[in-house]
Amino acid sequence: MKKIAIQGIQGSNHHIVAQKYYSDNIQLNECLSFDSLTDSLLKKKSDEAIMAIENTIAGSIIPNYALIDKHNLHITGEYYLPIHHHLMALPNQNIKDIKEVCSHPMALLQCKEFFKNHPSIKLVEDVDTSAVAKAIAKQQLKGVAAIAPKIAADIFDLEVLEDEIQTIKNNETRFVILQTKKPINQTNYISKASLRFELDHKRGSLATVLNVMSDCKLNLTKIQSLPIIETPWKYAFFVDVTFNSYDDYSKAKSIIEIMANNFKILGEYKNGRS
């Protein structure tokens, strides 16, 4: 039975991804922060981990890129999950009974427009959406509601007061699957790669690398820069590329490795969109 680390608890979006990505034969290790999720991998308490890396509204989760890079974790897969926010509370209540809503700051932000119509409700930030749902059930907190995936209402016997309260309905989060050892994937399975490199402060250095990717028929799906802490005003670039031919990717990889500094392959895996 594989041990899978997730950020949050049962009923969270990470839990949903675990259900969809793996078979039922897994054991969940619940971690309340991404740092503890990483530690779970490094200390071999978990075989693999699921980590949110970017959202269509909020953009990149920058600290998670840094965690993957710092600890030399390997991306072995990805999953795109549509995000749905539901307002839930103890049974036999309606929204007029709710005085306080607790949730993760991002969930509150993504439901901002809904709560403009309910100005009497106090919004309180918390560490995890499903953890709030669990606390409401365990402590029998009346007048308090959570914003969480619908699965949390099923797990903790709560009642959904309002469905789909997020402002932007077409919202997705990309999750990556991580492990400490580099997997051996067949080249015909691989159609996406995550790379990290540094460049000299020269005019056109980034453009040259991007041209190599284009010439080798790679599709750039993501580019993100992060400051290199030890070297002020110098940045590392994190890019995701997709491709139809592994040979094209291999050619680009060998050229970029020569052109760039501290080149690192964070992962080679199957495109979650294909």
N, C-alpha and C positions, 0 to 999 in steps of 0.2 A: 504494500500500500504506500503510494507516494505521499510524502508530507509537503504540503503546499502552504507557503506563507502568504497571507493577504494583509493589506492595510485595512483596519477596521474589524468588524465582527460579522457573524452571520446576519444576513439581511442587507449587507452593504453591496455597493456596485462591484467591489472586488470579489465578493462571494458569488455574485451572479456570473462573472467572467469565469471563475473557477468551475462552476457548474457547466457552463457552455463549452469551455475549452477542454476540460478533462472528462473522463468517465466518472461514474459515481464512486469508484474505488479510490478515494483520496481522503487524507486526513488534513483538516485545516489547522494551521497555526495562526491565531489571531494576533495581530500586532497593531498597537494604537498609533504608531508613527512609522514613517518610511525609514528612519534610522534603525528602529528596532527590527523592522522587516529585513533590512540589510544584515544586521547582526545575526538574525536567525539563520541566514544562508551561510555566513562566514563561520559561525560556530557549529555548523552542520546539524542544527536542529531541524532544518527544512531541506528538502531536496531541490525544490524550485520555488520561485516567488513570482507573484503577479504585482506589477507596479504601474500605476497610472503615469503617463509621460506627457500627454498633451490633451487639450480640450478645444473644441471648435470655437468656443466663446472666450475662454480664459487664456488660451494659448499654451505655450510650453510651461511645464513645471520644472523650472530651472534647477532647483536643488536636487532633483532626481537624476538629471543628466550628470551632475557633479558626483553623486553617489556611485553611479554606474562606472564612471571613469576612474574615480579614486580607488575603488576596491576591485578594479579589473573584472567586473561581472560580465557575463556573456548573454547577449540577447538571443534567445532560441526561437522566438515566435512573437506574434502580436495578435491583438483582438480589438475590434472596434465595437463599442457598445453604445447604442442610443440611450441617452439619459432622460429618465422620467421622474419627476418629483411629485409626490403625493402627500397631502396633509392628513395625518392620522392621530387618533387619540383613543382614550378608553371608550368602550361602547356606551350607547345611550346618551350621547352628547351631540350637539350641533355646533356650528362655527360661532354662534353667538355666545356659547358657553366658554369659549377659549379666550384666556387672558394673556397667555404667553406661548410663544413658539420658539423652540430651541433647535438648532441645527448647525451644521458646518457652515463657516462664513461664505463659502462659494455657493452652497445651496440657497442660502438666504439672499445672496446677490442675484442669483438666477431667477428668483421668484419675487423680486422687488416690486414689480408692477401689480402682482396679485394683492400684496399687502397694503398697497396704497388705497385699496377699497375697504380696508379693515384697519383704520388708524388706531383703534383702541387696543390692538394686539401688540404686546411688547415682544420685540425680536431679540433673542439672546444667542450669542455665538457659543458653539460647543465643538469638541474635537472630532466627533463622528456622527453621521446621520443616524445610523442604526443603533448606536450606543444610547442615544437619546430615547429611541423607541423602546429599547430594553428597559431603561430606567423608569419610564412612564409605567410600563407594565408591572415591573417588580415592586415599585413603590406606590402603585395605584394613585398616580398623580392626576387628579381631576383639574380641568381648566388649563391643562398644559398639552400642547400638541408637538409632534415631530414632523419634519420634512424628510422623507426617506423613500426608497424604492418600495413598491407594493409588496414584495416578498417579505419585508420586515413586518408588515401588518399581519400577514399569515403566520409568521413564526411567533410573534409576541401577542397574538390575539387582540389586536387593536382594530379599530374601525376606520376606514378611509372616509374622511369628511369631504374632501375635494380631490378630484383626479386632475393630473396634468396641470399643475399650477405654475410651471416654468414659463417665463416670458417668451423665450424663443423655443419653439417646438422642435425644430430640427437641430438638436444638440447632441454631439457625440464625444466620447472620450476614447482615446487610444491607450491601450494597455500593452505593456511588453512582458514577456515571460523571461525570467532570469535564472541563471544557475552559475556556479563558480567554475565549472569545468567547461572547456570548449567542446561543443558537441560535434560529432562526425556526421554531417548531413550529406546526402548524395547531391551532386551538382545539379541533377535534373529536378531536384526538389526546391533548390534555392532560387528565389526570384526577387529578393530584396536584401539590401545590406545597410548597416549603420556604421559609419566611419567617423573617425576623429583625427584631426591633424592641425598643425600650426604652420603659419606662413611668415616669411620675412616681411618687414615693413618696406615693401617695394611697390611702386605703382603697377597695377595690373596683375599682381600675384594671384589674387583670388579669381579674377576673370580668366586667367590662364588655366587654372585648375578646372573651372566650370566649363571651359571650352573643351578640355580633354574629355570630360564626362559626356558632353554633347556629341563630340566626334565619335565616341565609342558607343553611342546609342543608349546612354543611360538617361533615365528620367529622374530629375531631381525633385523629390517630393517634400523635402524638409531641409532647411539650413538654419542653424542656431549658433550664435557665438557666446562663449563664456570667458570671463576674464581669468587669466592665469595668476593665481593669488601671489605667487612668489615673484612675479615679474610685472610690475605696474604698467598698465596701458598696452599689454600684450594679450592677445586673445587666442583661444582654441576654437576651432570650427567643428561643429557636429552636423553631419549631413546624412540623409537617408536617400537612397537611390533604388529604383526598380529597373528591371531589365528582362528582356525575353531570352537572351542568350548568355549563359554563364561565361562563355569565351569572351564576349564583349566586355563584361564586367571584369574578368581576370586581366584583360589587356589594360583597361583603365586603372585598375588597382596597381599594377606594376609600374605604370608611368607616374601616378600620383605619389607613390612611395618614394620615388626618386626626387620629385619636385618639392615635396612638403617635409616638414620637420615633425618628429615624434608621431609618425603615422600609426594609427591603431585601428584594428577591425573590432568594433564592439559587438557585431553579430552578423551572421549570414543565415537567412531563414526564408520561409515562404511568405510572400506578400499576403497580408490579411484581407486585401481587397480583391484578390483573384479568385 
